[in-house]
């Protein structure tokens, strides 16, 4: 699952392989978890997942914005936005993976670029 966007189908497949549920049960489990998270957020609740992060809905007040092309003032309506804050465990894991890949790239010999002139 590395390097690309992760889909529901890929999450279901990972549950199928790791937990041993049937493919249908795995898909239902992933769907149930995602629906529960979405429902809690829609109600304005904060969702905290240990060692992963927290999702929170915040209210933003109305304000006056500006169209960058014309400079015209445009009112921006009040709205609710979804905010995700990664846990320190997740941040550390991401940084460790990034640093590991960076070191691997530095250890590989640089190939000369062939430019045709």
N, C-alpha and C positions, 0 to 999 in steps of 0.2 A: 504494500500500500504506500510505498514511499515515492515522493517526487511528483505526485499529481493530486488532483482533487479527489477526495474520498467520497464515495456515493453510499446511499443506503444499501444498495446491493452488495457493495464491498464490505460494509459493516456486518451485514447478515452473513456473508460468506466467512468472515473472520470468526463470528460467534459459532457458526456451524463447525468450523475446523477446531476451535479451541475448546468449546464446551461439549460438543458432541450431540447437540440437539439436531433434529431433522432440519432440513433447509426451510421448510414452512414454519416450523416452530421458531427458528432463528430469526426469520423475517418478521414474524409476529412479535417477538420479544423486542427487537430493535424498534419496530413501529410503535409499540406500547411505551417504551422509554421516551422516545422522541415526542410522542403525543402528550405524555405526562409533563415533560419539561415545557412544551409549548403552552399547555393549558395553565400551568402555574404562572408562567410569564404573562400570559394574557390577563390573568387576575391581578397582576401587579406584584406577585411574590418574587422574592429573590431565590435563585436556584444555586446552591453551593454543592459542588462535587469535589470531595476530598482528593487532594493531590492533583487536581486538574484545574479548577478555577471556579469562578462564580459569574452567573448571568444576572443582570439586574435591569429593570426598566426604570428609566429616569424621565422626568417631565422637563421639557425645555420650554421656556416662556417665549411669547411672541416677541419679535424684534423687527427692526427695519434693516433690510439688506440692500445691496447695491448690485445692479446688473453690471458686470465687469466690462462688457462690450460697449454699452451705451452710457453708463454712469447713472442711469435712472434708479431712483429709490424704489424698492419693492418690499411690501410688507410680507414677513414670514410668519405664518400662523403658529400658535403653540402646538407642540406635538410631543409624543412619547417616543423615546429611542431606546434601543437595546444596547447594553454595554456589557462587554466581557472583560473580566480581569483574570489573567492567568495566575495560578498559584506559584509560589516560589519553587516548588518541586518541578512543575512543568517548565518554568523558565530555565531552571538549572539543566533539565534534560535537553531542552532545545539548544541551549548554548553549548553543552557538551557535544552534542551531535554536530553542530556547526563547526566547532573547533576541531573535532576529529576529521571531518571532511576537508577542512582547510589544511590540516597537517598532511593528509594523504595527497592533496594536490601539490603541495610544496615539495614532497618527496619524489614525485614523478618528474622525470627529466623533461624539460621544455623542448618541444620539437620546433625546429626553425620554421618560420612561416615562409611559404613559397609564394613569392610575388612575381608576376610576369610583367616585364617592362619592355 
